[in-house]
Every structure is written in structure tokens, then in C-alpha cells.
């Protein structure tokens, strides 16, 4: 049996990709982590994230950074790409977008640890860079999440006007 089908992956390798026009968490798919006993980071850099301002309808652009330490399941990257694309016509504030993405991924794969950081391009002369994270309760990752959050912006990066 094809490993993709065995894992329940329907998008990977598909010939006809459907790009959803509004928020679609149902496109997310997972596969088994072959190394659940190892703690390691998986990082996605998504430089073409777009959403809409819920008030003006104007587009917002960002690089979305998603880092996680997988448990038993991992997110399949093509489904993540299609999921992030589904925000293109979705109206939400920057802070909402990063929290929605994080919560959807927690529900999907129950990671040991996850963080989502949106680096939005300036609009009206101000850039907004919301950051959120989560560590699985009752594990050492819960404390790591608090430490990373509490020290997140102690040494802010140089703003390069993106």
C-alpha cells in the first residue's frame, strides 16, 4: 500500500490542487512521527502569508514562522501551505491570525511544544509582530513555553523596514 494512503494523506502528490478561498482548517493533514522519543524542532518559514484587515478589507502581508516539537503526529507541509493560503481572504487582526494558527495546529497534532510568530509588513508606518507559544501541560515543555514567552523580546531585533 502507498505510504501516503496508509497515513491518510490526500493532498501530497495530488495532481489537482484546490486552493480554498477562505479559512479552511479542515485541509490540514498529519502523518506519524517516526522519532517520537526524540525531542527536535521542526520549523516552517512562510514568507508569503496574507490575510485581510477585518475593518478595512486591505491585505496584510507577513512572514509566518511556525516551530514545533512533535509528539506522535506531524503536520504535512503541503496541507500547511494550503491552510495558510486559506487566510488570503480571511479577515482577522494579526494577533488573531497567529493564535488561530497555533490553536489549529495544537488540535491537529498535539505537539509537545509550538510557537507561531508573525512578522507583518508595515501599514500606516507600524509593523506588528505577534508571537504566541504553548507547551504541553504537565511536561517540561510547559515551563519552556513560559520561559520563552517571558523572555521573548528582551533583545529585539533591528528593524530593517522589511
Residue pairs with C-beta under 8 A, 6 or more apart in sequence:
4 12
4 13
7 30
7 31
7 32
8 29
8 30
8 31
9 29
9 31
9 76
9 79
10 29
11 17
11 27
11 29
11 76
11 78
11 79
11 82
12 29
12 76
12 78
12 79
17 78
17 82
18 82
19 82
19 85
19 86
20 27
20 82
20 85
20 86
21 86
21 88
21 89
22 86
22 89
22 90
23 86
23 87
23 90
23 100
24 82
24 83
24 86
25 83
25 86
25 104
25 108
27 79
27 82
27 83
27 86
28 75
28 76
28 79
28 80
28 83
28 104
28 105
28 108
29 75
29 76
29 79
30 73
30 74
30 75
30 76
30 108
30 109
31 73
31 74
31 76
32 72
32 73
32 74
33 70
33 71
33 72
33 73
33 74
36 70
36 71
36 72
39 69
39 112
40 69
40 70
41 67
41 68
41 69
42 67
42 68
42 69
42 70
42 74
43 65
43 66
43 67
44 64
44 65
44 66
44 67
44 77
44 80
45 63
45 64
45 65
46 63
46 64
46 65
46 66
46 81
46 84
47 63
48 61
49 61
49 62
49 63
49 64
49 84
49 87
49 97
49 118
50 59
50 60
50 61
50 62
50 87
50 88
51 59
51 60
51 62
51 87
51 88
51 90
51 91
51 92
51 94
51 97
52 58
52 59
52 60
52 88
52 89
52 90
52 91
52 92
53 59
53 60
53 91
53 93
53 123
54 91
54 92
54 93
57 91
58 123
60 94
60 120
60 121
60 123
61 120
61 121
62 94
62 97
62 118
62 119
62 120
62 121
63 118
63 119
64 84
64 98
64 101
64 116
64 117
64 118
64 119
65 115
65 116
65 117
65 118
65 119
66 80
66 101
66 105
66 114
66 115
66 116
67 114
67 115
68 75
68 105
68 109
68 111
68 112
68 113
68 114
68 115
69 111
69 112
69 113
69 114
69 141
70 109
70 111
70 112
71 109
71 110
71 111
71 112
71 136
72 109
72 110
73 108
73 109
73 110
74 109
75 105
75 108
75 109
83 104
84 101
87 97
90 97
92 100
94 118
94 120
94 128
94 130
95 128
95 130
97 118
97 130
98 116
98 117
98 118
98 130
98 131
98 132
99 116
99 130
99 132
101 116
102 114
102 115
102 116
102 132
102 133
102 134
105 111
105 114
105 116
106 114
106 134
110 136
111 134
111 136
112 135
112 136
112 139
112 141
113 133
113 134
113 135
113 136
113 141
113 144
113 145
114 133
114 134
115 131
115 132
115 133
115 134
115 145
115 148
116 131
116 132
116 133
117 129
117 130
117 131
118 128
118 129
118 130
118 131
119 127
119 129
119 162
120 127
120 128
120 129
121 127
121 162
122 161
122 162
127 159
127 162
131 149
131 152
131 153
132 149
133 145
133 148
133 149
134 145
135 141
135 142
135 143
135 144
135 145
135 146
136 142
